[in-house]
Amino acid sequence: MKKINIVLFGTGNVGSKLINQLLQAREQLRKREGVELNLPVIANSTTAFFQKENQQPSWEADLVNFGFPYKLRDVLEYVQQQGYENLIAVDATASEDFVNNYFSLIEAGFHIVAANKVANTRSSQFYLELRKKLQEHNKFFFYETNVGAGLPIVETLRNFHRSNERVTKVRGVFSGSLSYIFNTYCAEERAFSEILSEAGIKGFTEPDPRVDLSGKDVARKLLILGRELGLEKEFEEITIQDLVPSHLNGQSSLKNFQKNKKDLDPLFLKLKKELKQDEVIRHVGELDLQTGILDVKLVTEKRTSALGSLQNADSSFEIFTESYGEQPLVIKGAGAGAAVTARGVLTDLIKLAEKLP
């Protein structure tokens, strides 16, 4: 039986879903794959719970009742003392700072699986140094859920690149939040601000919806894909259409934005009135490999196109390559949500486990 020991950092929406999915799948993985997934450490930003091997934790209660404040070195010393092998650190945080720990984790013998996008969207220097460190220590770094949640976007592009298939363009609806907002707005006669509020209630947007409307999250995903294809770009080089008017942007409070979000309505109503009968508005990311241009913007699409026919919070990615010609490969489906993201992380864990002794 192959034993894999997972240290989870982050017990928010994705992390908590991942723990439950892992515990539910554990017995089947033993039987079908001959793999035993253990969770010796579960940690949030302040508290860690260290458990015995094969213990079936009531993990939320245990984290509260038996967890204690920790530093990273406490985790590293614990796994070393226990003699754990096949170590995988899962970064289910959204922390800008936590990725600074990746180098220490790698040196301590950890492979890394990340839902967190930060490590892949920092400077090119950081990006390359991280990969050099991974190579030096013969460690793996899996991050399929960085783009498209559970959809196989990163893996598909990586395989094209490795097989010398020339990718010419990638475009699509990268944000499940903005997909829901514009799909609904173009299908119904309601105010943009009303649909934005509804998206927040349904949990599609960030607590501050300006994070979604700024386009920065989509830009980060574009950068990740561009770098997978060998494009040497920095985040600052991406052209981003910010959908938040200057008087409502991050220089003002969230309370001010919520109070005045109806100011958005005339802007989007004008765009809607300019549409032809068979057109809709979509928020897209576009990566042109031939020009090296990365764009995040609003576009009009035919209702019958792959992007125009999207519903709910689905994402769609069009990958144009030399072999596919004018007909792109289209990958479409749920591109957001804690459950599908957690399932994607679990899939990464299983793939990584296959590579370990």
Beta strands, then each sheet from edge to edge (+ up, - down):
strand 1: 2-9
strand 2: 35-43
strand 3: 47-50
strand 4: 68-69
strand 5: 87-91
strand 6: 110-114
strand 7: 141-142
strand 8: 167-173
strand 9: 239-240
strand 10: 279-288
strand 11: 293-302
strand 12: 314-321
strand 13: 329-334
sheet 1: 4+ 3- 2+ 1+ 5+ 6+ 7+
sheet 2: 9+ 11+ 10- 8+ 12- 13+
end
